[in-house]
């Protein structure tokens, strides 16, 4: 069975109450539940993890090798700053889809730079929590296509 890691970075544990006008009212728990259900409906296992710490996220990416077939990642603000996370994703050579709830390209200049995009198959942003289930469908389709 295919297995996908859904990895969320800093401050995303606060979804639901954090700037709802930007990020919506859906909690991370609801997102995780939807991701697991979406995976199940497509015959894949989904495992969800969140951390506010860069090193913990890097360790989770390293541990994904040999354990999961792909990664859906919302690295939060580390998207714009962390070469270490980009390197970790490149190192494990797992297909990865980048997700953001907000449309980072329509926001402040500093949010328009993504180091993650350089190593991701693609980016989904601006669709709120729906972006995660879109990414799971896209990743499973990619895995099926590439065998
Ligand atoms: C975010 C966008 C980032 O710029 C921000 O730092 C976040 C959330 C998003 O999902 O829209 O924490 O990744």
Backbone and ligand atoms as CSV (ligand in chain L), in Angstrom:
chain,resi,resn,atom,element,x,y,z
A,1,UNK,N,N,0.838,-1.203,0.000
A,1,UNK,CA,C,0.000,0.000,0.000
A,1,UNK,C,C,0.879,1.261,0.000
A,2,UNK,N,N,0.486,2.235,-0.806
A,2,UNK,CA,C,1.246,3.490,-0.850
A,2,UNK,C,C,1.062,4.262,0.459
A,3,UNK,N,N,2.124,4.947,0.825
A,3,UNK,CA,C,2.057,5.714,2.067
A,3,UNK,C,C,2.578,7.135,1.834
A,4,UNK,N,N,1.841,8.079,2.347
A,4,UNK,CA,C,2.179,9.501,2.153
A,4,UNK,C,C,2.322,10.180,3.508
A,5,UNK,N,N,3.387,10.962,3.622
A,5,UNK,CA,C,3.583,11.782,4.822
A,5,UNK,C,C,3.057,13.189,4.546
A,6,UNK,N,N,2.190,13.677,5.416
A,6,UNK,CA,C,1.731,15.074,5.348
A,6,UNK,C,C,2.427,15.814,6.489
A,7,UNK,N,N,3.303,16.728,6.103
A,7,UNK,CA,C,4.155,17.390,7.086
A,7,UNK,C,C,3.814,18.877,7.164
A,8,UNK,N,N,3.493,19.338,8.357
A,8,UNK,CA,C,3.173,20.745,8.585
A,8,UNK,C,C,4.187,21.391,9.510
A,9,UNK,N,N,4.562,22.607,9.160
A,9,UNK,CA,C,5.593,23.325,9.912
A,9,UNK,C,C,5.038,24.299,10.928
A,10,UNK,N,N,5.840,25.301,11.267
A,10,UNK,CA,C,5.560,26.177,12.411
A,10,UNK,C,C,4.246,26.952,12.306
A,11,UNK,N,N,3.601,27.020,13.438
A,11,UNK,CA,C,2.365,27.800,13.652
A,11,UNK,C,C,1.118,27.179,13.025
A,12,UNK,N,N,1.304,26.099,12.280
A,12,UNK,CA,C,0.132,25.490,11.636
A,12,UNK,C,C,-0.693,24.687,12.630
A,13,UNK,N,N,-0.124,24.404,13.802
A,13,UNK,CA,C,-0.910,23.798,14.884
A,13,UNK,C,C,-1.985,24.766,15.377
A,14,UNK,N,N,-1.849,26.044,15.050
A,14,UNK,CA,C,-2.808,27.051,15.522
A,14,UNK,C,C,-3.951,27.300,14.535
A,15,UNK,N,N,-3.943,26.556,13.424
A,15,UNK,CA,C,-4.999,26.753,12.423
A,15,UNK,C,C,-6.378,26.628,13.063
A,16,UNK,N,N,-7.276,27.456,12.591
A,16,UNK,CA,C,-8.622,27.476,13.187
A,16,UNK,C,C,-8.799,28.772,13.948
A,17,UNK,N,N,-7.751,29.145,14.712
A,17,UNK,CA,C,-7.810,30.401,15.470
A,17,UNK,C,C,-6.779,31.408,14.989
A,18,UNK,N,N,-5.780,30.944,14.224
A,18,UNK,CA,C,-4.708,31.843,13.763
A,18,UNK,C,C,-5.173,32.636,12.531
A,19,UNK,N,N,-5.218,33.935,12.642
A,19,UNK,CA,C,-5.580,34.813,11.509
A,19,UNK,C,C,-6.604,34.156,10.576
A,20,UNK,N,N,-7.809,33.882,11.078
A,20,UNK,CA,C,-8.791,33.160,10.257
A,20,UNK,C,C,-9.128,33.859,8.941
A,21,UNK,N,N,-8.944,35.196,8.907
A,21,UNK,CA,C,-9.228,35.931,7.660
A,21,UNK,C,C,-8.210,35.553,6.569
A,22,UNK,N,N,-7.050,35.030,6.981
A,22,UNK,CA,C,-6.022,34.613,6.010
A,22,UNK,C,C,-6.061,33.097,5.804
A,23,UNK,N,N,-6.169,32.358,6.934
A,23,UNK,CA,C,-5.983,30.903,6.876
A,23,UNK,C,C,-7.273,30.100,7.045
A,24,UNK,N,N,-8.388,30.785,7.284
A,24,UNK,CA,C,-9.651,30.077,7.427
A,24,UNK,C,C,-9.865,29.562,8.846
A,25,UNK,N,N,-10.955,28.829,9.025
A,25,UNK,CA,C,-11.334,28.370,10.370
A,25,UNK,C,C,-11.168,26.865,10.548
A,26,UNK,N,N,-10.654,26.215,9.540
A,26,UNK,CA,C,-10.472,24.759,9.627
A,26,UNK,C,C,-9.228,24.475,10.482
A,27,UNK,N,N,-9.370,23.575,11.446
A,27,UNK,CA,C,-8.243,23.252,12.332
A,27,UNK,C,C,-7.322,22.233,11.660
A,28,UNK,N,N,-6.108,22.117,12.211
A,28,UNK,CA,C,-5.161,21.136,11.674
A,28,UNK,C,C,-5.700,19.719,11.875
A,29,UNK,N,N,-6.388,19.516,12.970
A,29,UNK,CA,C,-6.972,18.198,13.238
A,29,UNK,C,C,-7.967,17.823,12.127
A,30,UNK,N,N,-8.774,18.796,11.720
A,30,UNK,CA,C,-9.737,18.545,10.629
A,30,UNK,C,C,-8.998,18.277,9.321
A,31,UNK,N,N,-7.944,19.037,9.079
A,31,UNK,CA,C,-7.151,18.832,7.850
A,31,UNK,C,C,-6.572,17.418,7.853
A,32,UNK,N,N,-5.993,17.019,8.983
A,32,UNK,CA,C,-5.398,15.678,9.088
A,32,UNK,C,C,-6.460,14.600,8.824
A,33,UNK,N,N,-7.632,14.781,9.427
A,33,UNK,CA,C,-8.721,13.811,9.243
A,33,UNK,C,C,-9.113,13.722,7.761
A,34,UNK,N,N,-9.227,14.879,7.114
A,34,UNK,CA,C,-9.590,14.895,5.683
A,34,UNK,C,C,-8.514,14.241,4.824
A,35,UNK,N,N,-7.247,14.481,5.177
A,35,UNK,CA,C,-6.138,13.894,4.408
A,35,UNK,C,C,-6.152,12.366,4.532
A,36,UNK,N,N,-6.379,11.876,5.747
A,36,UNK,CA,C,-6.405,10.426,5.980
A,36,UNK,C,C,-7.557,9.804,5.187
A,37,UNK,N,N,-8.729,10.477,5.212
A,37,UNK,CA,C,-9.905,9.961,4.479
A,37,UNK,C,C,-9.661,9.984,2.977
A,38,UNK,N,N,-9.043,11.071,2.494
A,38,UNK,CA,C,-8.761,11.190,1.061
A,38,UNK,C,C,-7.799,10.081,0.621
A,39,UNK,N,N,-6.762,9.862,1.435
A,39,UNK,CA,C,-5.804,8.794,1.135
A,39,UNK,C,C,-6.512,7.448,1.081
A,40,UNK,N,N,-7.339,7.192,2.085
A,40,UNK,CA,C,-8.060,5.913,2.174
A,40,UNK,C,C,-8.925,5.691,0.934
A,41,UNK,N,N,-9.606,6.744,0.507
A,41,UNK,CA,C,-10.495,6.601,-0.665
A,41,UNK,C,C,-9.705,6.314,-1.937
A,42,UNK,N,N,-8.401,6.630,-1.909
A,42,UNK,CA,C,-7.558,6.381,-3.079
A,42,UNK,C,C,-6.596,5.208,-2.832
A,43,UNK,N,N,-6.844,4.482,-1.766
A,43,UNK,CA,C,-6.064,3.273,-1.482
A,43,UNK,C,C,-4.687,3.527,-0.903
A,44,UNK,N,N,-4.500,4.670,-0.265
A,44,UNK,CA,C,-3.182,4.973,0.314
A,44,UNK,C,C,-3.301,5.286,1.806
A,45,UNK,N,N,-2.219,4.982,2.496
A,45,UNK,CA,C,-2.136,5.361,3.906
A,45,UNK,C,C,-1.576,6.779,3.987
A,46,UNK,N,N,-2.139,7.595,4.888
A,46,UNK,CA,C,-1.611,8.952,5.102
A,46,UNK,C,C,-1.230,9.098,6.567
A,47,UNK,N,N,-0.007,9.565,6.787
A,47,UNK,CA,C,0.476,9.816,8.141
A,47,UNK,C,C,0.747,11.319,8.269
A,48,UNK,N,N,0.209,11.937,9.328
A,48,UNK,CA,C,0.328,13.399,9.480
A,48,UNK,C,C,1.241,13.749,10.657
A,49,UNK,N,N,2.111,14.727,10.422
A,49,UNK,CA,C,3.009,15.203,11.470
A,49,UNK,C,C,3.095,16.715,11.418
A,50,UNK,N,N,3.264,17.340,12.571
A,50,UNK,CA,C,3.458,18.801,12.622
A,50,UNK,C,C,4.537,19.103,13.639
A,51,UNK,N,N,5.389,20.065,13.316
A,51,UNK,CA,C,6.350,20.537,14.308
A,51,UNK,C,C,6.620,22.014,14.100
A,52,UNK,N,N,6.931,22.693,15.208
A,52,UNK,CA,C,7.329,24.101,15.136
A,52,UNK,C,C,8.837,24.244,15.018
A,53,UNK,N,N,9.553,23.106,14.941
A,53,UNK,CA,C,11.021,23.122,15.000
A,53,UNK,C,C,11.637,22.606,13.701
A,54,UNK,N,N,12.528,23.394,13.157
A,54,UNK,CA,C,13.142,23.066,11.865
A,54,UNK,C,C,13.832,21.703,11.887
A,55,UNK,N,N,14.616,21.446,12.939
A,55,UNK,CA,C,15.360,20.182,13.029
A,55,UNK,C,C,14.436,18.975,13.109
A,56,UNK,N,N,13.325,19.133,13.795
A,56,UNK,CA,C,12.362,18.027,13.906
A,56,UNK,C,C,11.744,17.738,12.531
A,57,UNK,N,N,11.479,18.812,11.776
A,57,UNK,CA,C,10.928,18.633,10.419
A,57,UNK,C,C,11.953,17.930,9.529
A,58,UNK,N,N,13.223,18.317,9.669
A,58,UNK,CA,C,14.286,17.680,8.880
A,58,UNK,C,C,14.379,16.196,9.246
A,59,UNK,N,N,14.341,15.901,10.528
A,59,UNK,CA,C,14.388,14.488,10.962
A,59,UNK,C,C,13.201,13.705,10.396
A,60,UNK,N,N,12.037,14.328,10.367
A,60,UNK,CA,C,10.839,13.644,9.832
A,60,UNK,C,C,11.018,13.362,8.344
A,61,UNK,N,N,11.623,14.286,7.625
A,61,UNK,CA,C,11.869,14.077,6.183
A,61,UNK,C,C,12.872,12.939,5.996
A,62,UNK,N,N,13.941,12.931,6.782
A,62,UNK,CA,C,14.929,11.839,6.686
A,62,UNK,C,C,14.262,10.488,6.973
A,63,UNK,N,N,13.428,10.469,8.004
A,63,UNK,CA,C,12.781,9.215,8.422
A,63,UNK,C,C,11.765,8.731,7.386
A,64,UNK,N,N,11.306,9.648,6.532
A,64,UNK,CA,C,10.296,9.273,5.517
A,64,UNK,C,C,10.878,8.342,4.461
A,65,UNK,N,N,12.192,8.454,4.257
A,65,UNK,CA,C,12.857,7.603,3.261
A,65,UNK,C,C,12.711,6.134,3.667
A,66,UNK,N,N,12.208,5.329,2.767
A,66,UNK,CA,C,12.055,3.907,3.085
A,66,UNK,C,C,10.778,3.604,3.855
A,67,UNK,N,N,10.037,4.642,4.181
A,67,UNK,CA,C,8.852,4.477,5.029
A,67,UNK,C,C,7.609,4.996,4.299
A,68,UNK,N,N,7.786,6.087,3.556
A,68,UNK,CA,C,6.695,6.677,2.773
A,68,UNK,C,C,7.119,6.789,1.308
A,69,UNK,N,N,6.110,6.915,0.443
A,69,UNK,CA,C,6.402,7.012,-0.997
A,69,UNK,C,C,6.430,8.460,-1.494
A,70,UNK,N,N,5.936,9.388,-0.692
A,70,UNK,CA,C,5.930,10.788,-1.096
A,70,UNK,C,C,5.544,11.670,0.084
A,71,UNK,N,N,5.748,12.961,-0.108
A,71,UNK,CA,C,5.515,13.919,0.982
A,71,UNK,C,C,4.662,15.092,0.485
A,72,UNK,N,N,3.666,15.461,1.289
A,72,UNK,CA,C,2.934,16.720,1.097
A,72,UNK,C,C,3.411,17.633,2.216
A,73,UNK,N,N,3.938,18.791,1.850
A,73,UNK,CA,C,4.540,19.638,2.884
A,73,UNK,C,C,4.044,21.078,2.825
A,74,UNK,N,N,3.630,21.563,3.991
A,74,UNK,CA,C,3.440,22.992,4.191
A,74,UNK,C,C,4.447,23.381,5.264
A,75,UNK,N,N,5.536,23.983,4.829
A,75,UNK,CA,C,6.625,24.303,5.757
A,75,UNK,C,C,6.399,25.632,6.470
A,76,UNK,N,N,5.216,26.243,6.285
A,76,UNK,CA,C,4.939,27.528,6.937
A,76,UNK,C,C,6.020,28.539,6.552
A,77,UNK,N,N,6.443,29.332,7.514
A,77,UNK,CA,C,7.427,30.389,7.225
A,77,UNK,C,C,8.798,29.823,6.837
A,78,UNK,N,N,9.085,28.574,7.205
A,78,UNK,CA,C,10.370,27.967,6.788
A,78,UNK,C,C,10.460,27.823,5.268
A,79,UNK,N,N,9.301,27.836,4.607
A,79,UNK,CA,C,9.269,27.817,3.139
A,79,UNK,C,C,10.188,28.888,2.571
A,80,UNK,N,N,10.143,30.057,3.214
A,80,UNK,CA,C,10.800,31.246,2.668
A,80,UNK,C,C,12.233,31.403,3.163
A,81,UNK,N,N,12.625,30.587,4.130
A,81,UNK,CA,C,13.944,30.810,4.772
A,81,UNK,C,C,14.844,29.586,4.792
A,82,UNK,N,N,14.264,28.385,4.720
A,82,UNK,CA,C,15.065,27.212,5.092
A,82,UNK,C,C,15.675,26.457,3.907
A,83,UNK,N,N,16.950,26.690,3.713
A,83,UNK,CA,C,17.699,25.914,2.727
A,83,UNK,C,C,17.912,24.501,3.283
A,84,UNK,N,N,17.971,24.392,4.606
A,84,UNK,CA,C,18.151,23.077,5.232
A,84,UNK,C,C,16.965,22.148,4.937
A,85,UNK,N,N,15.765,22.692,4.968
A,85,UNK,CA,C,14.582,21.866,4.640
A,85,UNK,C,C,14.580,21.494,3.162
A,86,UNK,N,N,14.947,22.450,2.318
A,86,UNK,CA,C,15.045,22.164,0.879
A,86,UNK,C,C,16.063,21.054,0.652
A,87,UNK,N,N,17.211,21.148,1.300
A,87,UNK,CA,C,18.255,20.125,1.141
A,87,UNK,C,C,17.771,18.760,1.633
A,88,UNK,N,N,17.042,18.755,2.731
A,88,UNK,CA,C,16.528,17.490,3.280
A,88,UNK,C,C,15.596,16.834,2.264
A,89,UNK,N,N,14.708,17.627,1.678
A,89,UNK,CA,C,13.764,17.081,0.680
A,89,UNK,C,C,14.518,16.577,-0.545
A,90,UNK,N,N,15.519,17.321,-0.973
A,90,UNK,CA,C,16.309,16.881,-2.136
A,90,UNK,C,C,17.065,15.595,-1.802
A,91,UNK,N,N,17.550,15.484,-0.582
A,91,UNK,CA,C,18.378,14.329,-0.182
A,91,UNK,C,C,17.603,13.019,-0.196
A,92,UNK,N,N,16.344,13.061,0.233
A,92,UNK,CA,C,15.607,11.794,0.342
A,92,UNK,C,C,15.030,11.340,-0.998
A,93,UNK,N,N,15.017,12.265,-1.969
A,93,UNK,CA,C,14.555,11.930,-3.330
A,93,UNK,C,C,13.162,11.305,-3.361
A,94,UNK,N,N,12.278,11.812,-2.503
A,94,UNK,CA,C,10.875,11.377,-2.547
A,94,UNK,C,C,10.078,12.464,-3.254
A,95,UNK,N,N,9.092,12.088,-4.096
A,95,UNK,CA,C,8.275,13.129,-4.701
A,95,UNK,C,C,7.541,13.931,-3.629
A,96,UNK,N,N,7.528,15.231,-3.853
A,96,UNK,CA,C,7.001,16.107,-2.813
A,96,UNK,C,C,6.107,17.182,-3.443
A,97,UNK,N,N,4.983,17.450,-2.815
A,97,UNK,CA,C,4.112,18.549,-3.266
A,97,UNK,C,C,4.008,19.578,-2.139
A,98,UNK,N,N,4.233,20.818,-2.521
A,98,UNK,CA,C,4.209,21.936,-1.575
A,98,UNK,C,C,2.793,22.517,-1.507
A,99,UNK,N,N,2.324,22.743,-0.298
A,99,UNK,CA,C,0.972,23.296,-0.097
A,99,UNK,C,C,1.054,24.554,0.766
A,100,UNK,N,N,0.229,25.538,0.418
A,100,UNK,CA,C,0.000,26.683,1.293
A,100,UNK,C,C,-1.490,26.983,1.278
A,101,UNK,N,N,-2.028,27.282,2.442
A,101,UNK,CA,C,-3.450,27.631,2.502
A,101,UNK,C,C,-3.709,28.939,1.765
A,102,UNK,N,N,-2.833,29.912,1.991
A,102,UNK,CA,C,-3.010,31.223,1.370
A,102,UNK,C,C,-2.274,31.265,0.034
A,103,UNK,N,N,-2.640,32.237,-0.782
A,103,UNK,CA,C,-1.928,32.446,-2.047
A,103,UNK,C,C,-0.692,33.290,-1.750
A,104,UNK,N,N,0.434,32.609,-1.535
A,104,UNK,CA,C,1.648,33.319,-1.104
A,104,UNK,C,C,2.121,34.327,-2.159
A,105,UNK,N,N,1.716,34.137,-3.399
A,105,UNK,CA,C,2.152,35.043,-4.481
A,105,UNK,C,C,1.385,36.360,-4.483
A,106,UNK,N,N,0.296,36.397,-3.745
A,106,UNK,CA,C,-0.507,37.623,-3.665
A,106,UNK,C,C,-0.269,38.341,-2.338
A,107,UNK,N,N,0.776,37.902,-1.610
A,107,UNK,CA,C,1.012,38.478,-0.281
A,107,UNK,C,C,2.324,39.272,-0.262
A,108,UNK,N,N,2.927,39.429,0.910
A,108,UNK,CA,C,4.159,40.221,1.017
A,108,UNK,C,C,5.265,39.630,0.132
A,109,UNK,N,N,6.183,40.488,-0.272
A,109,UNK,CA,C,7.289,40.052,-1.146
A,109,UNK,C,C,8.052,38.862,-0.563
A,110,UNK,N,N,8.303,38.912,0.753
A,110,UNK,CA,C,9.135,37.848,1.351
A,110,UNK,C,C,8.455,36.479,1.285
A,111,UNK,N,N,7.132,36.458,1.131
A,111,UNK,CA,C,6.426,35.166,1.040
A,111,UNK,C,C,6.444,34.611,-0.384
A,112,UNK,N,N,6.897,35.400,-1.316
A,112,UNK,CA,C,6.854,34.965,-2.716
A,112,UNK,C,C,8.070,34.156,-3.110
A,113,UNK,N,N,9.031,34.053,-2.177
A,113,UNK,CA,C,10.204,33.195,-2.398
A,113,UNK,C,C,9.939,31.874,-1.697
A,114,UNK,N,N,10.053,30.777,-2.442
A,114,UNK,CA,C,9.939,29.453,-1.820
A,114,UNK,C,C,11.147,28.597,-2.178
A,115,UNK,N,N,11.899,28.222,-1.152
A,115,UNK,CA,C,13.008,27.279,-1.378
A,115,UNK,C,C,12.467,25.873,-1.638
A,116,UNK,N,N,11.302,25.584,-1.054
A,116,UNK,CA,C,10.699,24.251,-1.208
A,116,UNK,C,C,10.330,23.995,-2.676
A,117,UNK,N,N,9.859,25.042,-3.358
A,117,UNK,CA,C,9.437,24.882,-4.765
A,117,UNK,C,C,10.543,24.338,-5.651
A,118,UNK,N,N,11.788,24.632,-5.279
A,118,UNK,CA,C,12.922,24.207,-6.109
A,118,UNK,C,C,13.080,22.692,-6.132
A,119,UNK,N,N,12.524,22.018,-5.128
A,119,UNK,CA,C,12.684,20.558,-5.065
A,119,UNK,C,C,11.334,19.833,-5.091
A,120,UNK,N,N,10.248,20.596,-5.232
A,120,UNK,CA,C,8.907,19.985,-5.240
A,120,UNK,C,C,8.463,19.678,-6.668
A,121,UNK,N,N,7.570,18.711,-6.784
A,121,UNK,CA,C,6.939,18.452,-8.090
A,121,UNK,C,C,6.132,19.670,-8.512
A,122,UNK,N,N,5.484,20.277,-7.550
A,122,UNK,CA,C,4.666,21.449,-7.828
A,122,UNK,C,C,4.143,22.046,-6.539
A,123,UNK,N,N,3.453,23.159,-6.704
A,123,UNK,CA,C,2.945,23.899,-5.545
A,123,UNK,C,C,1.441,24.121,-5.699
A,124,UNK,N,N,0.707,23.928,-4.598
A,124,UNK,CA,C,-0.728,24.257,-4.581
A,124,UNK,C,C,-0.912,25.313,-3.501
A,125,UNK,N,N,-1.416,26.476,-3.880
A,125,UNK,CA,C,-1.615,27.509,-2.859
A,125,UNK,C,C,-2.860,28.321,-3.170
A,126,UNK,N,N,-3.462,28.829,-2.101
A,126,UNK,CA,C,-4.593,29.737,-2.280
A,126,UNK,C,C,-5.955,29.080,-2.162
A,127,UNK,N,N,-5.984,27.777,-1.939
A,127,UNK,CA,C,-7.276,27.064,-1.873
A,127,UNK,C,C,-7.645,26.651,-0.449
A,128,UNK,N,N,-6.981,27.246,0.536
A,128,UNK,CA,C,-7.278,26.897,1.918
A,128,UNK,C,C,-6.980,25.435,2.187
A,129,UNK,N,N,-7.770,24.853,3.080
A,129,UNK,CA,C,-7.504,23.471,3.501
A,129,UNK,C,C,-7.701,22.466,2.359
A,130,UNK,N,N,-8.472,22.854,1.355
A,130,UNK,CA,C,-8.701,21.989,0.191
A,130,UNK,C,C,-7.385,21.638,-0.510
A,131,UNK,N,N,-6.411,22.522,-0.396
A,131,UNK,CA,C,-5.110,22.306,-1.043
A,131,UNK,C,C,-4.453,20.997,-0.635
A,132,UNK,N,N,-4.680,20.592,0.615
A,132,UNK,CA,C,-4.038,19.354,1.103
A,132,UNK,C,C,-4.609,18.121,0.392
A,133,UNK,N,N,-5.924,18.075,0.266
A,133,UNK,CA,C,-6.515,16.890,-0.383
A,133,UNK,C,C,-6.235,16.917,-1.886
A,134,UNK,N,N,-6.155,18.128,-2.455
A,134,UNK,CA,C,-5.753,18.238,-3.866
A,134,UNK,C,C,-4.336,17.666,-4.024
A,135,UNK,N,N,-3.460,18.002,-3.092
A,135,UNK,CA,C,-2.068,17.543,-3.176
A,135,UNK,C,C,-1.982,16.022,-3.031
A,136,UNK,N,N,-2.793,15.454,-2.150
A,136,UNK,CA,C,-2.777,13.997,-1.973
A,136,UNK,C,C,-3.221,13.310,-3.261
A,137,UNK,N,N,-4.301,13.817,-3.871
A,137,UNK,CA,C,-4.760,13.237,-5.148
A,137,UNK,C,C,-3.673,13.346,-6.208
A,138,UNK,N,N,-3.039,14.510,-6.304
A,138,UNK,CA,C,-2.002,14.728,-7.322
A,138,UNK,C,C,-0.803,13.820,-7.077
A,139,UNK,N,N,-0.432,13.668,-5.814
A,139,UNK,CA,C,0.735,12.837,-5.494
A,139,UNK,C,C,0.456,11.364,-5.791
A,140,UNK,N,N,-0.738,10.895,-5.452
A,140,UNK,CA,C,-1.087,9.496,-5.733
A,140,UNK,C,C,-1.139,9.275,-7.244
A,141,UNK,N,N,-1.708,10.227,-7.982
A,141,UNK,CA,C,-1.737,10.107,-9.454
A,141,UNK,C,C,-0.311,10.053,-9.995
A,142,UNK,N,N,0.560,10.875,-9.452
A,142,UNK,CA,C,1.965,10.876,-9.896
A,142,UNK,C,C,2.626,9.529,-9.595
A,143,UNK,N,N,2.371,8.997,-8.401
A,143,UNK,CA,C,2.980,7.712,-8.025
A,143,UNK,C,C,2.472,6.592,-8.933
A,144,UNK,N,N,1.186,6.656,-9.272
A,144,UNK,CA,C,0.616,5.637,-10.163
A,144,UNK,C,C,1.227,5.730,-11.564
A,145,UNK,N,N,1.427,6.956,-12.009
A,145,UNK,CA,C,1.981,7.196,-13.348
A,145,UNK,C,C,3.426,6.748,-13.462
A,146,UNK,N,N,4.170,6.969,-12.359
A,146,UNK,CA,C,5.614,6.680,-12.410
A,146,UNK,C,C,5.915,5.268,-11.902
A,147,UNK,N,N,4.866,4.557,-11.484
A,147,UNK,CA,C,5.024,3.173,-11.029
A,147,UNK,C,C,5.645,3.103,-9.662
L,1,LIG,C1,C,1.614,29.457,4.848
L,1,LIG,C2,C,2.160,30.742,4.228
L,1,LIG,C3,C,3.434,31.169,4.937
L,1,LIG,O1,O,3.930,32.366,4.372
L,1,LIG,C4,C,3.175,31.402,6.404
L,1,LIG,O2,O,4.370,31.729,7.072
L,1,LIG,C5,C,2.505,30.244,7.058
L,1,LIG,C6,C,1.408,29.594,6.341
L,1,LIG,C7,C,0.245,29.076,4.220
L,1,LIG,O3,O,-0.157,27.928,4.418
L,1,LIG,O4,O,-0.413,29.903,3.596
L,1,LIG,O5,O,2.779,29.898,8.189
L,1,LIG,O6,O,2.506,28.401,4.582
